[in-house]
Amino acid sequence: MRVAVTGTPGTGKTSATRLLEGEDGDEDEADDGNARSVIHLNELIESGEDLWTERDDDRGSLVADLEAIADRIGDWDGILESHLAHHFEADRVVVLRCAPEILEDRLTDRGEPPATARENAESEALDVILSEAVERFGRENVYEIDTTDAEPDAVADAIRAVIDGDREPSAGTVDFTGYL
């Protein structure tokens, strides 16, 4: 099973998926050594110059080479975590969401320039990543999780429920357009 965990920067993807790393992927079976793997795509991109094409100095980020990344990760299995994860083949896509005001505060608190934090908050209000995920994978394969008031362990539990088939697809259930 390939599960892409995506969302606007600051929604809690890394915090939640770190809690899932190494878990037994099948809780109904005895420990069979099949630990749940998590690929933190942003860390992978930063580790190799061959996975990005240029540096965006205005945003303080790297421009990812999606084809090179696809070649590097190959036929992956487990969880792929990044704001870019929905650009890769997956069986299910989890889109983490956060109220834009809170998201903007989270990003500035971690040192992002105010303009970048504002741009990401606006993208969140406009459902940019959700729309891209639904367009590529269909509503039946996309799961929204609102992380605004949730602790990382609760978000990890919700992602686990998606993986285990205990949660229904829910694209379009979160609405932050009032921010605009």
Disulfide bonds with the S-S distance in Angstrom:
none
